[in-house]
Amino acid sequence: MRVPLVELHGGEGVVEFMLESLTVRLHTARPASMMATRLVRRSHGQARRKIILPTDAPSPASMDQIVAAGDITGDGKTDFFALVGTVLWALIGYHGAIISSATRLMATLWDERDLLTGGDVTGDVVADLIYRTAPDATLRLRKGITNASGSGVDLNSPASGANSADGTAS
């Protein structure tokens, strides 16, 4: 069972937390232009917290895993990696319960992997991705490369071994 706990700073001065576990259920509704996702917190009788996703984002019900990666794009907002079946997604720009954009990154082999963490692991100020492969449970590191503007990671680099800083196909 995956139970990541992520501390978020949504920009309105309140520290928020997102978690994935058996005690959290995702509910969806479709307002006119966006998909609203409500995380239900069963402990302490808390009310629902809406997370607004762009219309091109995958349905929260289809997400197998989501991990926060910090600010990997250089916009000052928290970003996420999400797995949906075989597809790796980047959810960009979390700010006050709104995620600005969703980018489909890669559509192969991700159903055989678990995301562990995203962020600058190597100390080169560029986001990397650590994941675990199945069935051998080997830890892998994808080293990111800087995007064209120099403000963050090129999202294709952690998504594909061939596009990573090492250029390996793992």
Solvent accessible surface area in square Angstrom, and as a share of the most:
residue,aa,sasa,rsa
1,M,173,0.77
2,R,85,0.31
3,V,82,0.47
4,P,34,0.21
5,L,115,0.57
6,V,22,0.13
7,E,99,0.44
8,L,3,0.02
9,H,115,0.51
10,G,0,0.00
11,G,54,0.52
12,E,89,0.40
13,G,80,0.77
14,V,87,0.50
15,V,69,0.40
16,E,21,0.09
17,F,118,0.49
18,M,17,0.08
19,L,60,0.30
20,E,47,0.21
21,S,24,0.16
22,L,146,0.73
23,T,81,0.47
24,V,25,0.14
25,R,115,0.42
26,L,71,0.35
27,H,50,0.22
28,T,64,0.37
29,A,42,0.33
30,R,171,0.62
31,P,67,0.42
32,A,119,0.92
33,S,78,0.50
34,M,62,0.28
35,M,4,0.02
36,A,5,0.04
37,T,6,0.03
38,R,54,0.20
39,L,18,0.09
40,V,18,0.10
41,R,109,0.40
42,R,135,0.49
43,S,67,0.43
44,H,158,0.71
45,G,71,0.69
46,Q,87,0.39
47,A,86,0.66
48,R,120,0.44
49,R,96,0.35
50,K,111,0.47
51,I,10,0.05
52,I,33,0.17
53,L,6,0.03
54,P,14,0.09
55,T,79,0.46
56,D,92,0.47
57,A,8,0.06
58,P,15,0.10
59,S,43,0.28
60,P,3,0.02
61,A,85,0.66
62,S,48,0.31
63,M,32,0.14
64,D,69,0.36
65,Q,8,0.04
66,I,28,0.14
67,V,6,0.04
68,A,20,0.15
69,A,6,0.05
70,G,36,0.34
71,D,66,0.34
72,I,8,0.04
73,T,25,0.15
74,G,41,0.39
75,D,69,0.36
76,G,67,0.64
77,K,66,0.28
78,T,21,0.12
79,D,0,0.00
80,F,1,0.00
81,F,0,0.00
82,A,0,0.00
83,L,3,0.02
84,V,27,0.16
85,G,34,0.32
86,T,56,0.33
87,V,19,0.11
88,L,0,0.00
89,W,35,0.12
90,A,0,0.00
91,L,0,0.00
92,I,19,0.10
93,G,1,0.01
94,Y,2,0.01
95,H,86,0.39
96,G,28,0.27
97,A,10,0.08
98,I,77,0.39
99,I,1,0.01
100,S,66,0.43
101,S,45,0.29
102,A,10,0.08
103,T,53,0.31
104,R,141,0.52
105,L,21,0.10
106,M,59,0.26
107,A,40,0.31
108,T,80,0.47
109,L,91,0.45
110,W,0,0.00
111,D,88,0.45
112,E,87,0.39
113,R,26,0.10
114,D,30,0.15
115,L,2,0.01
116,L,68,0.34
117,T,55,0.32
118,G,9,0.08
119,G,14,0.13
120,D,69,0.36
121,V,71,0.41
122,T,60,0.35
123,G,60,0.57
124,D,73,0.38
125,V,134,0.77
126,V,18,0.10
127,A,8,0.06
128,D,0,0.00
129,L,0,0.00
130,I,38,0.19
131,Y,1,0.00
132,R,82,0.30
133,T,21,0.12
134,A,59,0.46
135,P,138,0.87
136,D,93,0.48
137,A,62,0.48
138,T,51,0.30
139,L,113,0.56
140,R,87,0.32
141,L,67,0.33
142,R,10,0.04
143,K,64,0.27
144,G,3,0.03
145,I,69,0.35
146,T,68,0.39
147,N,38,0.20
148,A,118,0.91
149,S,91,0.59
150,G,52,0.50
151,S,62,0.40
152,G,12,0.12
153,V,3,0.02
154,D,46,0.24
155,L,32,0.16
156,N,77,0.40
157,S,0,0.00
158,P,0,0.00
159,A,2,0.02
160,S,12,0.08
161,G,4,0.04
162,A,73,0.56
163,N,72,0.37
164,S,9,0.06
165,A,55,0.43
166,D,78,0.40
167,G,45,0.43
168,T,70,0.41
169,A,98,0.76
170,S,41,0.26
